[in-house]
Amino acid sequence: MIPAITASKIYSIIGNNNSLVPLAIKDIANSLGITAGSYITGDAAEGKDRFIDEVGTQGIWLFGIPIYKKVIDWAIFKPFKYDPKVDPRIMHDKEVLKQAFRYADESVRANIKKAAQNQKMFKGLTFGKFAASTILTIFSYGALTKFRYKYTENKIREEEKAKMEAAAKANGKSNVPFTPTHLPPKFSQAFSAVHKDTSSQTNGQKGKDTTFTGKSPLQVLDHFMFSPTNNLMIVDAAITSERLVMSETKQDFFGYLIKEGSFWGFMYIAGKKIQEHLEKSAETKHNRNIGLDARVIESTELNNAMKTNKLAEALEEFSKVAGKSDAEIYKFLNTNPENLVVQFAKKSDIIETMDEKFMGFTLKKSDKIDNRRYIDIGEVKGVYENLGRLKAQLADYMAESADNTVDTFLKQVKKLKRASILKNIGSCIGALGIVAPAIMVAFRFMSKNKDFERKQKIIAELQQQQQNQQA
């Protein structure tokens, strides 16, 4: 049975910086705004060209890597009898690996053992899957770009040739040069110079490597390999570079410069910073911690635990291992399934369980930890710390007045959490779907030639061909 999608689930998904859903929402807003801007400043040809670019890129960007990974799982992992769900990060710490094998469900224990006994090969296959799926996705975008350019060019040529023939027929001549409207003088020569300038500008974009201060090469690799959003950053870097390098006109180049700059800013950087600011503001101004997942904040389990001594007991129990090694904490997570810190980490998807899923939907819920999966101990500690702060804030709130209740307190926390998520996603949508396209439109209207330059180039070429035929 597919569970109902609750409001808390929706807020949890769109408020999760590691989820692809908020990225998709932002990208759809950006695509709609920019496509509309292209129709406003250009014409139907430019609008269609932009639509193909935006929708096609979005599909490749969101689904390219997951689809290619599934294909590689079937084509490579399955023949070698490796379980692709085993996360190599559980092998970084030998003691954690021992605990993972010890507490693993019987159905997957052999899979963990096989991967652990052949770590070099398994890690190599996993890295190969990451690299191949990323590269294939990038190549797919390159193929889309070539198709889009060719499709748009052919459509424009067909339309303009029809206009030229109609003009010639109306004048009773067979080869009358067609003079397009708004065509700058000596456009072909001007275009060549522009394209040369554009190429030199894009070459200046190369050679800038992102560094992750304080992280080992292995941690940096993990940072990209196992996070869907960070994996997309590599694809986006390639798409951005390709769009700038393959821009056929200065108009295209600066348009993409505005689009890609705003996209990177609000897709990967601003969203997280805005959420951090809103969470800090809720704590400093209202003394309410909203760092927990929305599903935890709105759960009846948290409400009931705060009305009893159960939360305090759970925090006290977890505190005994909080300062110990990752292996000790890992053992605690597997041996104390009733502890609220463990339960809420599962509810937040920090700890994955042996659920039966189909196309992302949970068919059968399980409380058994899936020890093939990596557990970020730092995030588990974050749940513990957020619960502790929330407990202390509740005590302060209850001391203020005898009329105060746990229900009222959690209602305020829930309201602040929802508001922060809506403000975050709303501000990013506004920036990407309205502000960035408006800047692009303004740039076009302020330029000497706001018309679709690629179309003008094609018209100029057709005109030159006709003049050559006449001569």
C-alpha positions as CSV (number, residue, x, y, z in Angstrom):
1,M,0.0,0.0,0.0
2,I,1.3,3.4,-1.0
3,P,1.2,5.8,2.0
4,A,-0.6,9.1,1.8
5,I,1.5,12.1,1.1
6,T,1.1,14.3,4.2
7,A,1.8,18.0,4.6
8,S,4.8,17.2,6.8
9,K,6.2,15.0,4.1
10,I,5.8,17.7,1.5
11,Y,7.5,20.3,3.8
12,S,10.3,17.8,4.6
13,I,11.0,17.1,0.9
14,I,11.0,20.8,-0.3
15,G,13.0,21.8,2.8
16,N,15.7,19.1,2.2
17,N,18.9,20.5,0.6
18,N,19.9,17.0,-0.4
19,S,16.6,16.3,-2.3
20,L,16.2,16.7,-6.0
21,V,12.6,17.9,-5.6
22,P,13.4,21.5,-4.5
23,L,16.0,21.7,-7.2
24,A,13.4,20.6,-9.8
25,I,10.9,23.2,-8.5
26,K,13.4,26.0,-8.8
27,D,14.5,24.8,-12.2
28,I,11.0,24.7,-13.5
29,A,10.4,28.3,-12.4
30,N,13.7,29.4,-14.0
31,S,12.8,27.6,-17.3
32,L,9.3,29.1,-17.5
33,G,10.6,32.6,-16.8
34,I,13.4,32.4,-19.3
35,T,11.3,30.8,-22.0
36,A,8.6,33.6,-21.5
37,G,11.4,36.2,-21.7
38,S,12.6,34.7,-25.0
39,Y,9.1,35.1,-26.5
40,I,8.9,38.7,-25.3
41,T,12.3,39.8,-26.6
42,G,12.6,37.6,-29.6
43,D,10.0,35.7,-31.7
44,A,8.5,32.3,-32.0
45,A,11.8,30.8,-33.3
46,E,13.7,32.0,-30.3
47,G,11.0,30.9,-27.9
48,K,10.9,27.4,-29.4
49,D,14.7,27.2,-29.3
50,R,14.8,28.2,-25.6
51,F,11.9,25.8,-24.8
52,I,13.8,22.9,-26.3
53,D,17.0,24.0,-24.4
54,E,15.3,24.4,-21.0
55,V,13.0,21.4,-21.0
56,G,15.5,19.1,-22.6
57,T,18.3,20.2,-20.3
58,Q,16.0,19.8,-17.3
59,G,15.2,16.2,-18.2
60,I,18.8,15.3,-18.8
61,W,20.0,17.2,-15.7
62,L,17.5,15.5,-13.3
63,F,17.1,12.0,-14.7
64,G,20.3,11.4,-16.7
65,I,22.5,10.3,-13.8
66,P,19.9,8.1,-12.0
67,I,19.0,6.4,-15.3
68,Y,22.6,5.7,-16.4
69,K,23.4,4.4,-12.9
70,K,20.5,2.0,-13.1
71,V,21.7,0.8,-16.5
72,I,25.2,0.3,-15.1
73,D,23.9,-1.6,-12.1
74,W,22.1,-4.0,-14.4
75,A,25.0,-4.2,-17.0
76,I,28.0,-4.4,-14.7
77,F,27.1,-4.9,-11.0
78,K,24.6,-7.7,-11.6
79,P,27.0,-9.9,-13.8
80,F,29.7,-9.5,-11.1
81,K,27.1,-10.3,-8.4
82,Y,27.7,-7.2,-6.4
83,D,24.9,-5.4,-4.6
84,P,24.9,-1.7,-5.8
85,K,23.1,-0.7,-2.7
86,V,26.2,-1.4,-0.5
87,D,27.7,2.0,0.2
88,P,31.6,1.9,0.1
89,R,31.7,4.6,2.8
90,I,30.8,1.9,5.4
91,M,34.3,0.5,4.7
92,H,36.1,3.7,5.6
93,D,36.1,2.7,9.2
94,K,37.0,-1.0,9.9
95,E,35.2,-1.0,13.2
96,V,32.0,0.5,11.6
97,L,32.2,-2.2,8.9
98,K,32.4,-4.9,11.6
99,Q,29.3,-3.5,13.2
100,A,27.5,-3.2,9.9
101,F,28.1,-6.8,9.1
102,R,27.2,-7.9,12.6
103,Y,23.8,-6.3,12.6
104,A,22.9,-6.6,9.0
105,D,19.8,-8.4,8.0
106,E,20.3,-12.0,6.9
107,S,19.1,-11.1,3.4
108,V,22.0,-8.6,2.8
109,R,24.8,-9.8,5.0
110,A,26.4,-11.9,2.3
111,N,26.3,-8.8,0.0
112,I,28.2,-6.7,2.5
113,K,30.7,-9.5,3.0
114,K,31.4,-9.9,-0.7
115,A,31.9,-6.2,-1.2
116,A,34.2,-5.9,1.9
117,Q,36.3,-8.9,0.8
118,N,36.8,-7.4,-2.7
119,Q,37.0,-3.7,-1.6
120,K,39.4,-2.6,-4.3
121,M,37.3,-4.0,-7.1
122,F,34.0,-2.9,-5.6
123,K,35.1,0.6,-4.9
124,G,36.5,0.8,-8.4
125,L,33.2,-0.3,-9.9
126,T,31.4,2.3,-7.7
127,F,33.7,5.1,-8.8
128,G,33.4,3.9,-12.4
129,K,29.6,4.1,-12.1
130,F,29.8,7.6,-10.8
131,A,32.2,8.8,-13.5
132,A,30.5,7.0,-16.4
133,S,27.0,8.2,-15.4
134,T,28.2,11.7,-15.0
135,I,30.1,11.7,-18.3
136,L,27.3,10.1,-20.2
137,T,24.9,12.7,-18.9
138,I,27.2,15.5,-20.0
139,F,27.5,13.9,-23.5
140,S,23.7,13.7,-23.6
141,Y,23.5,17.4,-23.1
142,G,26.0,17.9,-25.8
143,A,23.9,15.9,-28.2
144,L,20.8,17.9,-27.2
145,T,22.7,21.2,-28.0
146,K,23.7,20.0,-31.4
147,F,20.1,18.8,-32.1
148,R,18.7,22.1,-30.9
149,Y,21.0,24.3,-33.0
150,K,20.3,22.1,-36.1
151,Y,16.5,22.0,-35.5
152,T,16.3,25.8,-35.0
153,E,18.5,26.5,-38.0
154,N,16.4,24.3,-40.3
155,K,13.1,25.8,-39.2
156,I,14.4,29.3,-39.7
157,R,15.8,28.5,-43.1
158,E,12.5,26.9,-44.2
159,E,10.5,30.0,-43.1
160,E,12.9,32.5,-44.6
161,K,13.2,30.7,-47.9
162,A,9.4,30.6,-48.1
163,K,9.4,34.4,-47.5
164,M,12.1,35.1,-50.1
165,E,10.3,33.0,-52.7
166,A,7.0,34.7,-51.9
167,A,8.7,38.1,-52.3
168,A,10.3,37.2,-55.6
169,K,7.0,35.8,-56.9
170,A,5.1,39.0,-55.9
171,N,7.7,41.1,-57.8
172,G,7.5,38.8,-60.8
173,K,11.2,37.9,-60.6
174,S,12.9,34.6,-59.9
175,N,15.9,35.8,-58.0
176,V,15.2,39.0,-56.1
177,P,17.4,39.4,-53.0
178,F,15.3,39.3,-49.8
179,T,16.1,42.1,-47.4
180,P,15.1,41.0,-43.9
181,T,13.8,43.6,-41.5
182,H,16.1,44.8,-38.6
183,L,19.2,43.2,-40.2
184,P,22.3,45.1,-39.2
185,P,24.7,46.1,-42.1
186,K,27.5,43.6,-42.9
187,F,26.0,41.2,-40.3
188,S,28.1,38.2,-41.3
189,Q,31.4,40.1,-40.8
190,A,30.1,41.5,-37.5
191,F,29.0,38.0,-36.3
192,S,32.5,36.6,-37.0
193,A,34.1,39.2,-34.8
194,V,31.6,38.7,-32.1
195,H,32.1,34.9,-32.1
196,K,35.8,35.4,-31.9
197,D,35.4,37.7,-28.9
198,T,33.0,35.3,-27.2
199,S,35.5,32.4,-27.6
200,S,38.3,34.4,-25.9
201,Q,35.9,35.3,-23.0
202,T,34.9,31.7,-22.4
203,N,38.4,30.4,-22.4
204,G,39.0,32.7,-19.5
205,Q,36.5,30.7,-17.5
206,K,38.7,27.6,-17.5
207,G,41.3,26.7,-14.9
208,K,39.4,27.5,-11.7
209,D,39.1,24.5,-9.5
210,T,36.8,24.4,-6.4
211,T,38.7,23.5,-3.3
212,F,37.4,22.1,-0.1
213,T,39.7,23.3,2.6
214,G,40.4,20.9,5.4
215,K,39.0,17.8,3.6
216,S,41.0,14.9,2.3
217,P,40.7,13.8,-1.4
218,L,38.6,10.9,-0.3
219,Q,36.1,13.2,1.6
220,V,36.0,15.5,-1.4
221,L,35.2,12.6,-3.7
222,D,32.5,11.3,-1.3
223,H,31.1,14.8,-1.2
224,F,30.3,14.5,-4.9
225,M,29.8,10.8,-5.5
226,F,27.1,10.1,-2.9
227,S,25.1,13.3,-2.8
228,P,22.5,13.6,-5.6
229,T,22.7,17.4,-5.5
230,N,26.5,17.6,-5.4
231,N,26.7,15.1,-8.2
232,L,24.5,17.5,-10.2
233,M,27.0,20.3,-9.6
234,I,29.5,18.5,-11.8
235,V,26.9,18.1,-14.6
236,D,26.0,21.8,-14.2
237,A,29.6,22.9,-14.4
238,A,29.9,21.1,-17.7
239,I,26.5,22.5,-18.9
240,T,27.5,26.0,-18.0
241,S,30.9,25.7,-19.7
242,E,29.4,24.2,-22.8
243,R,26.7,26.8,-23.0
244,L,29.2,29.6,-22.8
245,V,31.8,28.0,-25.2
246,M,29.1,27.0,-27.7
247,S,27.3,30.4,-27.7
248,E,27.1,31.4,-31.4
249,T,26.6,35.1,-30.6
250,K,27.5,37.7,-28.0
251,Q,23.7,37.8,-27.2
252,D,23.7,34.1,-26.4
253,F,26.9,34.4,-24.4
254,F,25.7,37.2,-22.1
255,G,22.3,35.7,-21.8
256,Y,23.7,32.5,-20.6
257,L,26.1,34.4,-18.3
258,I,23.2,36.0,-16.5
259,K,21.2,32.7,-16.4
260,E,24.0,30.5,-15.2
261,G,25.2,33.0,-12.7
262,S,21.8,33.3,-11.1
263,F,21.2,29.5,-11.4
264,W,24.4,28.6,-9.5
265,G,23.7,31.3,-6.9
266,F,20.2,30.4,-6.0
267,M,20.2,26.7,-6.8
268,Y,23.3,25.6,-4.8
269,I,24.4,28.4,-2.6
270,A,21.7,30.8,-1.5
271,G,19.1,28.2,-0.6
272,K,21.2,26.7,2.1
273,K,22.4,30.1,3.4
274,I,18.8,31.4,3.5
275,Q,17.6,28.3,5.4
276,E,20.5,28.7,7.9
277,H,19.7,32.3,8.4
278,L,16.0,31.6,9.0
279,E,16.7,28.8,11.5
280,K,19.1,31.1,13.3
281,S,16.6,33.9,13.3
282,A,13.9,31.5,14.8
283,E,16.2,30.6,17.6
284,T,17.5,34.1,18.4
285,K,14.2,36.0,18.0
286,H,11.7,33.4,19.2
287,N,13.8,30.9,21.2
288,R,12.5,28.1,19.0
289,N,14.8,25.5,17.3
290,I,13.6,24.5,13.9
291,G,16.6,22.5,12.8
292,L,14.8,19.1,12.9
293,D,13.1,17.6,9.9
294,A,9.5,18.7,9.4
295,R,8.3,15.1,9.8
296,V,9.8,15.0,13.3
297,I,8.5,18.4,14.3
298,E,5.0,17.6,13.3
299,S,5.0,14.0,14.6
300,T,2.7,12.7,17.3
301,E,5.7,10.8,18.7
302,L,7.6,14.1,19.5
303,N,4.4,15.6,21.0
304,N,3.8,12.6,23.2
305,A,7.5,12.4,24.2
306,M,7.5,16.1,25.3
307,K,4.4,15.6,27.4
308,T,6.0,12.7,29.3
309,N,9.6,12.0,30.5
310,K,10.3,9.9,27.4
311,L,12.3,12.5,25.5
312,A,14.5,13.3,28.6
313,E,15.2,9.6,29.0
314,A,16.1,9.1,25.4
315,L,18.5,12.1,25.4
316,E,20.1,10.8,28.6
317,E,20.5,7.4,27.1
318,F,22.1,8.7,23.9
319,S,24.4,11.1,25.8
320,K,26.3,8.1,27.2
321,V,27.7,7.3,23.7
322,A,27.5,10.8,22.1
323,G,31.2,11.5,22.8
324,K,32.4,8.0,21.9
325,S,33.7,6.6,18.6
326,D,31.6,6.3,15.4
327,A,31.7,2.5,15.8
328,E,30.2,2.8,19.4
329,I,27.5,5.2,18.2
330,Y,26.8,2.9,15.2
331,K,26.4,-0.1,17.6
332,F,24.0,2.0,19.8
333,L,21.8,2.8,16.7
334,N,21.4,-0.9,15.9
335,T,20.9,-2.1,19.5
336,N,18.5,0.7,20.7
337,P,15.7,0.9,18.1
338,E,13.2,2.3,20.6
339,N,15.4,5.3,21.5
340,L,13.8,8.5,20.2
341,V,17.1,9.8,18.7
342,V,17.3,6.7,16.6
343,Q,13.6,6.8,15.7
344,F,13.7,10.4,14.6
345,A,16.9,9.8,12.6
346,K,15.1,7.1,10.8
347,K,12.1,9.4,10.3
348,S,14.4,12.0,8.8
349,D,16.0,9.4,6.4
350,I,19.4,9.9,8.0
351,I,19.2,6.2,8.9
352,E,17.7,4.2,6.1
353,T,15.7,1.1,6.8
354,M,14.9,-2.2,5.0
355,D,11.7,-0.8,3.5
356,E,10.3,-2.3,0.3
357,K,10.1,0.4,-2.2
358,F,8.8,0.8,-5.8
359,M,9.6,4.0,-7.8
360,G,10.4,5.9,-4.6
361,F,7.2,4.8,-2.8
362,T,7.3,2.7,0.3
363,L,5.3,-0.4,-0.1
364,K,6.2,-2.0,3.2
365,K,7.7,-0.1,6.1
366,S,10.4,-1.7,8.3
367,D,12.2,-0.6,11.4
368,K,15.2,-2.7,10.6
369,I,18.3,-0.7,9.7
370,D,19.6,-1.2,6.2
371,N,23.3,-1.7,7.1
372,R,24.3,-1.6,3.5
373,R,23.6,2.1,3.6
374,Y,26.0,4.7,5.0
375,I,24.9,6.5,8.2
376,D,26.3,10.0,8.8
377,I,27.1,9.9,12.5
378,G,27.4,13.7,12.5
379,E,23.8,14.1,11.3
380,V,22.6,11.7,14.0
381,K,24.4,13.8,16.6
382,G,22.7,16.8,15.0
383,V,19.3,15.2,15.7
384,Y,20.4,14.6,19.3
385,E,21.5,18.2,19.7
386,N,18.4,19.8,18.2
387,L,16.2,17.6,20.4
388,G,18.1,18.8,23.4
389,R,17.8,22.5,22.5
390,L,14.1,22.0,21.8
391,K,13.6,20.3,25.2
392,A,15.4,23.2,27.0
393,Q,13.3,25.8,25.1
394,L,10.1,24.0,26.1
395,A,11.2,24.1,29.8
396,D,11.7,27.9,29.4
397,Y,8.3,28.3,27.7
398,M,6.4,26.3,30.3
399,A,8.0,28.4,33.1
400,E,6.7,31.6,31.6
401,S,3.1,30.9,32.3
402,A,0.9,28.1,33.8
403,D,-1.4,28.4,30.8
404,N,1.4,27.3,28.3
405,T,1.1,23.8,26.9
406,V,3.3,21.5,24.8
407,D,0.7,21.6,22.0
408,T,1.0,25.4,21.8
409,F,4.8,25.3,21.9
410,L,5.0,22.7,19.1
411,K,2.4,24.6,17.1
412,Q,4.7,27.6,17.2
413,V,7.7,25.5,16.2
414,K,5.8,23.9,13.3
415,K,4.6,27.4,12.1
416,L,8.2,28.8,12.1
417,K,9.5,25.7,10.3
418,R,6.9,25.8,7.6
419,A,7.4,29.6,7.2
420,S,11.1,29.2,6.8
421,I,10.8,26.5,4.1
422,L,8.2,28.6,2.2
423,K,10.3,31.7,2.5
424,N,13.4,29.9,1.3
425,I,11.8,28.1,-1.7
426,G,9.8,31.2,-2.5
427,S,12.7,33.6,-2.6
428,C,14.7,31.2,-4.8
429,I,11.7,30.8,-7.2
430,G,11.3,34.5,-7.3
431,A,15.0,35.1,-8.1
432,L,15.2,32.4,-10.7
433,G,11.7,32.6,-12.2
434,I,11.2,36.4,-12.2
435,V,14.3,38.5,-11.4
436,A,16.9,36.6,-13.5
437,P,14.6,36.5,-16.6
438,A,13.7,40.2,-16.1
439,I,17.4,41.1,-16.1
440,M,17.9,39.1,-19.3
441,V,14.9,40.9,-20.9
442,A,16.2,44.3,-19.8
443,F,19.7,43.5,-21.1
444,R,18.2,42.6,-24.5
445,F,16.1,45.8,-24.7
446,M,19.1,47.9,-23.7
447,S,21.4,46.3,-26.4
448,K,21.7,47.8,-29.8
449,N,20.0,44.8,-31.4
450,K,17.4,43.0,-29.3
451,D,16.3,40.6,-32.0
452,F,17.3,36.9,-32.2
453,E,20.9,37.2,-33.5
454,R,21.2,33.6,-34.6
455,K,18.1,34.0,-36.8
456,Q,19.6,37.2,-38.3
457,K,22.8,35.3,-39.0
458,I,20.9,32.6,-40.9
459,I,19.0,35.3,-42.8
460,A,22.2,37.1,-43.7
461,E,23.6,33.8,-45.1
462,L,20.5,33.2,-47.2
463,Q,20.7,36.7,-48.5
464,Q,24.3,36.3,-49.5
465,Q,23.6,32.9,-51.2
466,Q,20.8,34.6,-53.3
467,Q,23.1,37.5,-54.2
468,N,25.8,35.0,-55.3
469,Q,23.2,33.1,-57.4
470,Q,22.0,36.4,-59.0
471,A,25.6,37.4,-59.8
